[in-house]
Amino acid sequence: MRKFLGVAALAAALQMTTSYAVAQKVNQLSDERVRQAIAYAIDMETIVDTLFEGKAIVADSMIPNGAWKADGLNAYAYDPDKARALLEEAGWDDSQVLDVVYYYGDQLTADLMVAMQAYLADVGVQMTYRKLEGDVGGQLNVLPADGSDTSAIEWDIAYGARAALALQEYYNGYQSGKSSYVPGNDTLDSLVNGINASVDPEAQKAAFAEFERYENEALSDIPLYYQQLFVYESNRMSREGGEYGNDQFNYDWNIVNWTVEPDGDGKKVLYTNSAPAQFFEHPWLNPGIYVWSKVGFDHLLTADGSLVPSDVQLAESYDVAEDGMSVTFTMKDGLTWHDGEPLTADDVKWSIETAINVPGISPVFAKTFDSIEGAAAFKEGNADSISGISVDGNDVAITFGSLDPNFLLTFSQFPPLPKHLLDGVNPLEFQQNPFWQSPVGSGPFKIEEVQMNDFVRFVPFADYHGGVAKVDEIVAYPSGENDANVLKNAAAGRLDFGFTKSVADVQALEDMEHMRVIPADIPYTRSLRVNGYPMKPE
């Protein structure tokens, strides 16, 4: 008969505190049987049903559910007897204590750590847990010294998240020499090369499936659950058939056709959040997370709710070479910036050449731009322009020196910026430019008024190539996820649309009669990163 920690036992576990002294140990986590045992030992179904109140999806892969998921994966359903058998087979030393780290400050994470501790203790695995402070990235990602295979990190298991714009982001970091916790090998390197070898989605899906089946046994990361994103709306507004999807990025909202009930003065105003507190963050880092990035800028292409490039936007058409090594975009005629100046193919070329030297742009963008022929010479200062980009009238032709499987995705997320207002800016000081106090864009809404750290008013752009928006105004406040102002503004009728991944926010919003919440599946996986490197000598 299967033994398990049920809801009552899990609740009891959350009431107790346990501490152990951390002992020096040989790293038995390098044995995949131990990693599999840990996966079997944690009852994620119960955790999702109780701690997360059903607002998450139990994971069986780093890749989220959908068209890219391989069939037939082992879900590691809760089986403590199987976990104990695997640990015994691996010769597990039950006197050692695993050091588990995390970097979230919410109560839900703390509760999850307590639950994990109880589940692992039940099969003979001791653990402590601690929150990382200070330079979290440095503590998570420090690589072994050159020429060494000895771990340079100070933890055994790290609980965290991986969100992907391009799905290769889940696995590219497993290449030899790139991971702080996954020792590279020839098989992993070959699998990574496979998911980057084609721009053909069907070929990519086959390569991802092969990778998933390998990792389903290796468990370099132990996938726990897929965190959903929740789109919320008031009953004042309607998307009029517009899509729902991953609102952290850009897709075809169809926002020009959204409608909203007029206020007492007959004005149709939508209220939202994610306005700036001190400055507008440039959209080359987080391309869609802020409302201005979504309504104020257009892209060469647009995507559907699953972020698959699906149609043209600033481009009238585009042509991709059969080998995926070049693309030509033809811009629409008569495009303008919000200040009335022409938006041209030169803006696109200038934007790519500027972005390539701006620190901290999206890694998906960086990969695309670094793959363009002549990019390296330009970055090194040995060329005045990127030789692989040419402009002829409305045409922007891009030739790649190495294949980038996600360049169409990049151009559905990367917005060109106005050369006439930013030309000559120092890329290293890009965000500090005064432009970001009230930027000029190309999208369906333009900035009408900015009261920094208070509100921003956006109004329809009369010359927008996609038609004039039906609402009169969007007012945005500077609040975001896990911010008390989200619930405060929603309760006061001052929040008509937005998104959150916070379970607590979702629960509160669902309790408001005038609000509705729509879950969206996104590529956002919570997992346990397992340190597989040999440990420092005792």
C-alpha positions as CSV (number, residue, x, y, z in Angstrom):
1,M,0.0,0.0,0.0
2,R,1.4,3.4,-1.0
3,K,2.5,5.6,1.9
4,F,2.1,9.3,1.5
5,L,1.9,12.6,3.4
6,G,-1.6,13.7,2.9
7,V,-3.2,17.1,3.3
8,A,-3.4,16.8,7.1
9,A,0.2,15.6,7.4
10,L,1.3,18.4,5.1
11,A,-0.5,21.0,7.2
12,A,1.2,19.5,10.3
13,A,4.6,19.7,8.7
14,L,4.0,23.4,8.1
15,Q,3.7,23.9,11.8
16,M,7.1,22.5,12.7
17,T,10.6,23.9,12.4
18,T,13.6,21.6,12.0
19,S,17.3,22.4,12.0
20,Y,20.3,20.3,11.3
21,A,24.0,20.9,11.3
22,V,25.4,21.0,7.8
23,A,28.1,18.3,7.4
24,Q,30.9,17.9,5.0
25,K,29.9,15.3,2.4
26,V,30.8,13.6,-0.8
27,N,28.4,14.8,-3.5
28,Q,26.0,11.8,-4.1
29,L,23.7,14.2,-6.0
30,S,25.9,13.4,-9.1
31,D,24.1,10.0,-9.1
32,E,20.9,10.3,-11.2
33,R,19.3,7.7,-9.0
34,V,19.5,10.1,-6.1
35,R,18.0,12.9,-8.1
36,Q,15.2,10.6,-9.3
37,A,14.6,9.6,-5.6
38,I,14.1,13.2,-4.7
39,A,11.6,13.7,-7.5
40,Y,9.6,10.6,-6.3
41,A,9.7,11.8,-2.7
42,I,7.9,15.1,-3.2
43,D,4.2,15.0,-3.6
44,M,3.7,17.9,-5.9
45,E,0.0,17.0,-6.5
46,T,-0.8,17.6,-2.9
47,I,1.4,20.7,-2.7
48,V,-0.3,22.3,-5.7
49,D,-3.8,21.4,-4.4
50,T,-3.0,22.8,-0.9
51,L,-0.3,25.4,-0.8
52,F,-1.1,26.7,-4.3
53,E,-4.9,26.1,-4.1
54,G,-4.8,24.5,-7.5
55,K,-3.3,27.6,-9.2
56,A,-0.2,25.8,-10.7
57,I,0.4,22.8,-12.9
58,V,2.5,19.9,-11.8
59,A,5.6,19.7,-14.1
60,D,7.2,16.7,-15.8
61,S,9.7,18.6,-17.9
62,M,11.4,22.0,-18.0
63,I,9.4,22.6,-21.2
64,P,5.8,23.7,-20.5
65,N,2.7,21.8,-21.6
66,G,1.8,22.4,-25.3
67,A,3.0,21.6,-28.8
68,W,6.7,21.5,-27.7
69,K,6.2,18.8,-25.0
70,A,7.5,15.3,-25.7
71,D,5.1,12.4,-25.3
72,G,5.5,9.6,-22.7
73,L,7.6,11.4,-20.1
74,N,7.9,10.0,-16.6
75,A,5.9,12.3,-14.3
76,Y,7.6,11.0,-11.1
77,A,4.3,10.7,-9.4
78,Y,4.6,10.6,-5.6
79,D,6.1,7.2,-4.6
80,P,8.1,7.3,-1.4
81,D,8.8,3.6,-1.5
82,K,10.3,3.9,-4.9
83,A,12.4,6.9,-3.6
84,R,13.7,4.7,-0.7
85,A,14.6,1.9,-3.0
86,L,16.5,4.2,-5.3
87,L,18.4,5.7,-2.4
88,E,19.3,2.3,-1.1
89,E,20.5,1.2,-4.5
90,A,22.7,4.3,-4.8
91,G,24.2,3.8,-1.3
92,W,22.7,7.0,0.1
93,D,24.5,8.3,3.2
94,D,21.5,9.4,5.3
95,S,23.7,11.2,7.8
96,Q,24.5,14.0,5.4
97,V,22.3,17.2,5.2
98,L,21.5,18.9,1.9
99,D,21.9,22.7,1.8
100,V,18.8,24.0,-0.1
101,V,18.7,27.7,-1.1
102,Y,16.1,29.9,-2.6
103,Y,15.7,33.6,-3.4
104,Y,12.0,34.5,-3.0
105,G,10.8,36.3,0.0
106,D,7.1,35.3,0.0
107,Q,5.4,33.1,2.6
108,L,4.4,30.5,-0.1
109,T,8.1,29.8,-0.8
110,A,8.8,29.4,2.9
111,D,5.9,27.0,3.2
112,L,7.1,25.0,0.2
113,M,10.5,24.6,1.9
114,V,8.9,23.2,5.0
115,A,6.8,20.8,3.0
116,M,9.9,19.6,1.0
117,Q,11.8,19.2,4.2
118,A,9.1,16.9,5.6
119,Y,8.7,14.9,2.4
120,L,12.5,14.3,2.0
121,A,12.9,13.4,5.7
122,D,10.2,10.8,5.2
123,V,12.5,8.9,2.8
124,G,15.7,9.5,4.8
125,V,17.1,12.7,3.2
126,Q,17.9,15.5,5.5
127,M,17.9,19.2,4.3
128,T,18.1,22.7,5.6
129,Y,17.0,25.7,3.7
130,R,18.1,29.3,3.6
131,K,17.2,32.5,1.6
132,L,20.1,33.9,-0.5
133,E,20.8,37.6,0.1
134,G,22.9,40.1,-1.7
135,D,24.3,39.1,-5.1
136,V,21.9,36.2,-5.7
137,G,23.0,35.7,-9.3
138,G,26.6,35.5,-8.3
139,Q,25.8,32.9,-5.6
140,L,23.8,30.8,-8.1
141,N,25.9,31.0,-11.2
142,V,29.6,31.0,-10.3
143,L,31.4,28.6,-12.5
144,P,34.2,26.1,-11.6
145,A,37.7,27.6,-12.0
146,D,39.3,27.2,-15.4
147,G,40.7,23.6,-15.7
148,S,38.7,22.4,-12.7
149,D,35.6,20.3,-12.4
150,T,35.1,21.1,-8.7
151,S,32.0,22.9,-7.7
152,A,32.4,26.6,-7.0
153,I,28.9,27.1,-5.6
154,E,28.2,26.7,-1.9
155,W,24.8,25.0,-2.2
156,D,23.5,21.5,-3.0
157,I,20.1,22.3,-4.4
158,A,18.6,25.7,-5.5
159,Y,14.9,26.3,-5.8
160,G,14.1,28.9,-8.5
161,A,12.4,29.6,-11.7
162,R,13.3,29.7,-15.4
163,A,11.2,31.7,-17.7
164,A,11.8,31.5,-21.4
165,L,11.1,33.7,-24.4
166,A,12.8,31.2,-26.7
167,L,12.5,27.6,-25.4
168,Q,16.3,27.1,-26.0
169,E,16.8,29.2,-22.9
170,Y,15.8,26.2,-20.8
171,Y,18.7,24.1,-22.1
172,N,21.4,26.2,-23.7
173,G,23.0,26.8,-20.4
174,Y,23.7,23.0,-20.0
175,Q,26.5,23.2,-22.5
176,S,29.9,22.3,-21.2
177,G,31.5,25.1,-19.2
178,K,28.4,27.2,-19.0
179,S,26.5,25.9,-16.0
180,S,27.3,26.3,-12.3
181,Y,25.5,23.0,-11.5
182,V,25.3,20.8,-14.6
183,P,28.6,19.1,-15.6
184,G,28.8,19.1,-19.3
185,N,29.3,16.1,-21.5
186,D,29.3,15.2,-25.1
187,T,25.7,14.0,-25.1
188,L,24.4,17.2,-23.6
189,D,26.5,19.3,-26.0
190,S,25.1,17.3,-29.0
191,L,21.5,17.8,-27.8
192,V,22.0,21.6,-27.3
193,N,23.4,21.8,-30.8
194,G,20.4,19.9,-32.1
195,I,17.8,22.4,-30.7
196,N,19.7,25.3,-32.3
197,A,20.3,23.7,-35.7
198,S,17.2,24.8,-37.6
199,V,14.6,27.6,-38.0
200,D,12.0,25.0,-39.0
201,P,9.6,24.6,-36.0
202,E,9.0,20.9,-36.8
203,A,12.7,20.1,-36.7
204,Q,13.0,22.1,-33.5
205,K,10.2,20.2,-31.9
206,A,11.8,16.8,-32.7
207,A,15.1,18.0,-31.2
208,F,13.4,19.3,-28.1
209,A,11.6,16.0,-27.6
210,E,15.0,14.2,-27.7
211,F,16.4,16.6,-25.2
212,E,13.4,16.2,-22.9
213,R,13.6,12.4,-22.9
214,Y,17.2,12.6,-21.9
215,E,16.6,15.1,-19.2
216,N,13.6,13.2,-17.9
217,E,16.1,10.6,-16.6
218,A,19.1,12.8,-15.9
219,L,17.1,15.4,-14.0
220,S,19.8,18.1,-14.0
221,D,16.8,20.2,-12.9
222,I,14.0,18.5,-11.1
223,P,10.9,20.2,-12.5
224,L,8.3,20.9,-9.8
225,Y,5.5,22.9,-11.3
226,Y,4.6,25.3,-14.1
227,Q,3.6,28.7,-12.8
228,Q,0.7,30.2,-14.7
229,L,0.2,33.8,-15.5
230,F,-3.2,35.3,-14.6
231,V,-4.8,38.0,-16.8
232,Y,-7.3,40.0,-14.9
233,E,-10.0,42.3,-16.2
234,S,-12.9,44.4,-14.9
235,N,-16.4,43.9,-16.1
236,R,-16.3,47.4,-17.6
237,M,-14.1,46.4,-20.5
238,S,-14.1,43.9,-23.4
239,R,-11.3,42.7,-25.6
240,E,-13.8,42.3,-28.4
241,G,-12.3,38.9,-29.4
242,G,-8.6,39.9,-28.7
243,E,-6.3,37.1,-27.6
244,Y,-5.1,36.1,-24.1
245,G,-1.6,34.9,-23.7
246,N,1.8,35.6,-22.0
247,D,1.5,39.2,-21.0
248,Q,5.1,39.4,-20.0
249,F,5.9,39.7,-23.7
250,N,4.3,41.1,-26.8
251,Y,1.5,39.5,-28.9
252,D,-1.5,40.7,-30.9
253,W,-3.7,42.2,-28.2
254,N,-6.0,43.8,-30.8
255,I,-6.1,46.7,-28.3
256,V,-7.3,49.2,-30.9
257,N,-10.7,47.4,-30.8
258,W,-11.0,47.1,-27.1
259,T,-14.0,48.8,-25.6
260,V,-14.9,50.1,-22.1
261,E,-18.0,51.6,-20.5
262,P,-17.9,55.4,-20.5
263,D,-17.6,57.2,-17.2
264,G,-20.0,59.9,-15.9
265,D,-18.6,62.4,-18.3
266,G,-19.0,60.1,-21.3
267,K,-15.2,59.4,-21.5
268,K,-14.0,55.9,-22.2
269,V,-11.0,55.4,-19.9
270,L,-9.1,52.2,-19.2
271,Y,-7.1,51.9,-15.9
272,T,-4.1,49.7,-15.5
273,N,-0.7,49.4,-13.7
274,S,3.0,49.0,-14.5
275,A,3.7,52.7,-15.1
276,P,7.1,54.0,-14.3
277,A,8.2,55.2,-10.9
278,Q,11.3,57.2,-12.0
279,F,11.8,56.5,-15.7
280,F,10.4,54.4,-18.5
281,E,12.5,51.3,-18.7
282,H,13.8,50.7,-22.3
283,P,12.0,47.8,-24.0
284,W,15.1,46.0,-25.1
285,L,15.5,44.3,-21.7
286,N,12.0,43.4,-20.7
287,P,10.1,43.8,-24.0
288,G,6.5,43.6,-22.8
289,I,6.3,43.6,-19.1
290,Y,5.4,47.3,-18.8
291,V,2.3,48.7,-20.3
292,W,4.1,51.4,-22.3
293,S,6.2,48.8,-24.0
294,K,3.0,47.0,-25.1
295,V,0.9,50.0,-26.3
296,G,3.6,52.5,-27.2
297,F,5.9,50.5,-29.5
298,D,5.3,48.4,-32.6
299,H,7.5,45.6,-34.0
300,L,8.4,44.3,-37.5
301,L,6.2,41.3,-36.8
302,T,3.6,40.3,-34.2
303,A,3.0,37.0,-32.4
304,D,0.0,35.1,-31.2
305,G,-0.8,34.4,-27.5
306,S,1.7,31.6,-27.4
307,L,4.4,34.0,-28.7
308,V,4.7,32.2,-32.1
309,P,5.4,34.8,-34.8
310,S,2.2,35.0,-36.7
311,D,1.8,38.2,-38.8
312,V,3.4,41.4,-39.9
313,Q,3.1,44.7,-38.0
314,L,5.5,47.5,-39.1
315,A,6.6,45.2,-41.9
316,E,4.3,44.8,-44.9
317,S,5.9,41.5,-45.8
318,Y,9.1,39.4,-45.1
319,D,11.0,36.7,-46.9
320,V,13.2,34.1,-45.2
321,A,15.8,32.2,-47.2
322,E,15.3,28.4,-47.4
323,D,18.5,27.8,-45.4
324,G,17.4,30.3,-42.7
325,M,20.6,32.4,-43.2
326,S,18.9,35.6,-44.4
327,V,15.7,37.5,-44.2
328,T,14.4,40.6,-45.9
329,F,11.7,42.8,-44.3
330,T,9.7,45.3,-46.4
331,M,8.4,48.2,-44.3
332,K,4.9,49.6,-44.8
333,D,4.7,53.0,-46.5
334,G,3.9,56.1,-44.6
335,L,4.8,54.9,-41.1
336,T,5.5,57.7,-38.5
337,W,6.7,58.1,-35.0
338,H,4.4,59.7,-32.4
339,D,6.1,63.1,-33.1
340,G,5.2,62.9,-36.8
341,E,8.6,62.1,-38.1
342,P,8.9,59.2,-40.6
343,L,9.6,55.7,-39.3
344,T,11.9,54.1,-41.9
345,A,14.1,51.1,-42.5
346,D,17.1,53.2,-41.4
347,D,15.5,53.3,-37.9
348,V,15.5,49.5,-37.9
349,K,19.2,49.3,-38.9
350,W,20.2,51.9,-36.4
351,S,18.2,50.2,-33.6
352,I,19.9,46.9,-34.1
353,E,23.4,48.5,-34.3
354,T,22.7,50.4,-31.1
355,A,21.1,47.6,-29.2
356,I,24.0,45.2,-29.8
357,N,26.2,47.5,-27.6
358,V,23.6,48.2,-24.9
359,P,24.3,46.2,-21.7
360,G,21.7,43.8,-20.5
361,I,19.4,43.5,-23.5
362,S,17.2,40.4,-23.7
363,P,19.5,37.4,-24.3
364,V,17.2,36.3,-27.2
365,F,17.8,39.6,-28.9
366,A,21.5,39.4,-28.2
367,K,21.8,36.0,-29.7
368,T,20.0,37.1,-32.9
369,F,22.1,40.3,-33.3
370,D,25.4,38.5,-32.5
371,S,24.6,36.0,-35.2
372,I,24.4,38.7,-37.9
373,E,27.3,38.7,-40.4
374,G,29.8,41.4,-39.3
375,A,28.4,41.9,-35.8
376,A,31.6,40.9,-34.1
377,A,33.7,43.4,-36.1
378,F,31.2,46.1,-35.3
379,K,31.1,45.4,-31.6
380,E,34.9,45.4,-31.5
381,G,35.1,48.8,-33.2
382,N,36.7,47.4,-36.3
383,A,33.7,48.5,-38.6
384,D,31.4,51.5,-38.8
385,S,28.3,49.4,-39.3
386,I,27.2,45.8,-39.3
387,S,28.0,44.5,-42.8
388,G,25.1,41.9,-42.7
389,I,22.4,44.6,-42.5
390,S,21.6,46.6,-45.6
391,V,18.8,49.1,-46.4
392,D,17.3,49.7,-49.8
393,G,14.3,52.0,-49.7
394,N,11.7,50.2,-47.5
395,D,13.7,47.0,-47.5
396,V,15.9,45.9,-44.6
397,A,18.0,42.8,-45.6
398,I,19.8,40.8,-42.8
399,T,22.3,38.2,-43.5
400,F,23.5,35.9,-40.7
401,G,27.0,34.6,-40.2
402,S,25.6,31.8,-38.0
403,L,22.2,30.3,-37.8
404,D,19.8,31.7,-35.2
405,P,16.7,29.6,-34.8
406,N,14.7,32.3,-33.1
407,F,15.3,35.4,-35.2
408,L,11.6,35.7,-36.2
409,L,10.7,35.6,-32.5
410,T,13.2,38.4,-31.9
411,F,11.6,40.6,-34.5
412,S,8.1,40.0,-33.0
413,Q,9.5,41.4,-29.6
414,F,12.2,43.9,-30.5
415,P,10.8,47.4,-31.1
416,P,12.8,49.8,-33.3
417,L,13.4,53.2,-31.6
418,P,13.6,56.6,-33.2
419,K,17.0,57.3,-34.6
420,H,16.3,61.0,-35.0
421,L,15.9,61.4,-31.2
422,L,18.6,59.0,-30.0
423,D,21.3,59.0,-32.6
424,G,24.7,59.5,-30.9
425,V,23.6,58.2,-27.5
426,N,26.3,56.3,-25.6
427,P,25.0,52.7,-25.5
428,L,26.6,52.2,-22.1
429,E,24.5,55.1,-20.8
430,F,21.4,54.2,-22.8
431,Q,18.9,54.0,-20.0
432,Q,20.1,57.3,-18.5
433,N,19.2,59.4,-21.6
434,P,16.5,62.0,-20.9
435,F,14.4,60.4,-23.7
436,W,13.2,57.8,-21.1
437,Q,11.4,60.5,-19.1
438,S,8.8,60.8,-21.9
439,P,9.7,58.5,-24.8
440,V,8.3,58.8,-28.3
441,G,7.0,55.5,-29.8
442,S,5.2,54.0,-32.8
443,G,2.3,52.0,-31.3
444,P,-1.4,52.6,-31.0
445,F,-1.1,54.9,-28.0
446,K,1.2,57.8,-27.3
447,I,2.1,59.6,-24.0
448,E,-0.1,62.6,-23.2
449,E,1.0,63.3,-19.6
450,V,3.6,61.9,-17.2
451,Q,3.5,62.5,-13.5
452,M,6.4,60.2,-12.5
453,N,5.7,57.9,-9.6
454,D,2.0,58.9,-9.8
455,F,0.4,58.2,-13.1
456,V,0.8,58.3,-16.9
457,R,-2.0,59.1,-19.4
458,F,-1.9,57.5,-22.9
459,V,-4.1,58.6,-25.7
460,P,-4.8,57.1,-29.1
461,F,-2.2,57.9,-31.8
462,A,-4.3,59.4,-34.6
463,D,-1.9,58.4,-37.4
464,Y,-1.5,54.8,-36.2
465,H,-1.1,52.5,-39.2
466,G,-3.5,49.9,-37.7
467,G,-6.4,52.3,-37.1
468,V,-7.3,54.6,-34.2
469,A,-8.1,52.9,-30.9
470,K,-11.7,53.0,-29.7
471,V,-11.0,54.0,-26.1
472,D,-10.2,57.6,-25.3
473,E,-7.5,57.1,-22.8
474,I,-5.4,54.7,-20.8
475,V,-4.3,55.7,-17.3
476,A,-1.5,53.7,-15.7
477,Y,-0.3,53.6,-12.1
478,P,3.1,52.6,-10.9
479,S,2.4,49.2,-9.3
480,G,3.0,45.6,-10.3
481,E,2.9,42.1,-9.1
482,N,3.0,41.5,-5.3
483,D,2.2,45.2,-4.8
484,A,-0.6,46.1,-2.4
485,N,-1.7,48.8,-4.7
486,V,-2.9,46.2,-7.3
487,L,-5.6,45.0,-4.9
488,K,-6.3,48.5,-3.5
489,N,-6.8,50.0,-7.0
490,A,-8.9,47.0,-8.2
491,A,-11.2,47.2,-5.2
492,A,-11.7,50.9,-5.9
493,G,-12.6,50.4,-9.6
494,R,-9.3,51.9,-10.7
495,L,-7.8,48.8,-12.4
496,D,-9.4,47.4,-15.6
497,F,-6.7,45.1,-16.9
498,G,-3.3,43.7,-16.0
499,F,-1.5,40.4,-15.1
500,T,0.0,38.7,-12.1
501,K,1.7,35.4,-11.2
502,S,0.9,36.0,-7.5
503,V,-1.5,33.3,-6.1
504,A,-2.5,35.7,-3.3
505,D,-3.4,38.4,-5.7
506,V,-5.4,36.0,-7.8
507,Q,-7.4,34.8,-4.9
508,A,-8.2,38.3,-3.8
509,L,-9.1,39.4,-7.3
510,E,-11.4,36.4,-7.8
511,D,-13.3,37.5,-4.7
512,M,-14.2,40.8,-6.3
513,E,-17.5,40.6,-8.1
514,H,-16.5,43.2,-10.7
515,M,-13.2,41.4,-11.7
516,R,-12.6,38.3,-13.7
517,V,-9.3,36.3,-13.9
518,I,-8.2,34.3,-16.9
519,P,-5.3,31.8,-16.5
520,A,-2.7,31.6,-19.2
521,D,-0.2,28.8,-19.7
522,I,3.3,30.3,-20.1
523,P,6.9,29.0,-20.3
524,Y,7.7,29.6,-16.6
525,T,9.0,26.5,-14.8
526,R,9.8,26.3,-11.1
527,S,12.4,23.6,-10.4
528,L,15.2,22.4,-8.2
529,R,18.6,23.0,-9.7
530,V,20.8,20.1,-8.5
531,N,24.5,20.6,-8.1
532,G,26.1,17.6,-9.9
533,Y,29.7,18.7,-9.7
534,P,32.3,17.1,-7.4
535,M,32.5,19.0,-4.1
536,K,35.5,20.8,-2.7
537,P,37.9,18.5,-0.9
538,E,37.2,17.9,2.8
